[in-house]
């Protein structure tokens, strides 16, 4: 759906065949930003420009 670079190892937003969206970003620990997460969840940090680009492709 959206990507901010030409390499395959950069923040990217993908649309799945299950009508969901998957985000690839930079791994961030919950401790780094002062959050507590359930064990089955993780955090990724992505640029706001990528979210805007992905939002435009959904609408």
GIRA-V73535 format. One record per residue. N is the residue number from 1. SS is DSSP state (@ for helix, = for strand, . for the rest). D_LAST is the distance of its C-alpha to the last C-alpha in Angstrom with 1 decimal. Layout:
# GIRA-V73535
N&SS&D_LAST / N&SS&D_LAST
This chain:
# GIRA-V73535
1&.&11.5 / 2&=&13.0 / 3&=&16.6 / 4&.&18.7 / 5&.&21.9 / 6&.&23.4 / 7&.&25.4 / 8&.&24.5 / 9&.&25.7 / 10&.&23.2 / 11&.&20.3 / 12&=&17.5 / 13&=&14.5 / 14&=&14.7 / 15&=&13.1 / 16&.&16.1 / 17&.&17.4 / 18&.&17.6 / 19&.&13.9 / 20&.&14.2 / 21&=&13.5 / 22&=&16.7 / 23&=&17.5 / 24&=&20.4 / 25&.&22.0 / 26&=&25.5 / 27&=&27.5 / 28&=&28.6 / 29&.&31.3 / 30&@&31.0 / 31&@&34.4 / 32&@&33.0 / 33&@&30.7 / 34&.&32.8 / 35&.&31.0 / 36&.&32.4 / 37&.&30.3 / 38&.&31.2 / 39&.&32.6 / 40&.&29.8 / 41&.&27.2 / 42&.&26.8 / 43&=&25.1 / 44&=&23.4 / 45&=&22.8 / 46&.&19.9 / 47&.&19.4 / 48&@&17.0 / 49&@&15.8 / 50&@&14.7 / 51&@&12.5 / 52&@&10.9 / 53&@&10.5 / 54&@&9.0 / 55&@&6.5 / 56&@&5.5 / 57&@&5.6 / 58&@&3.8 / 59&.&0.0
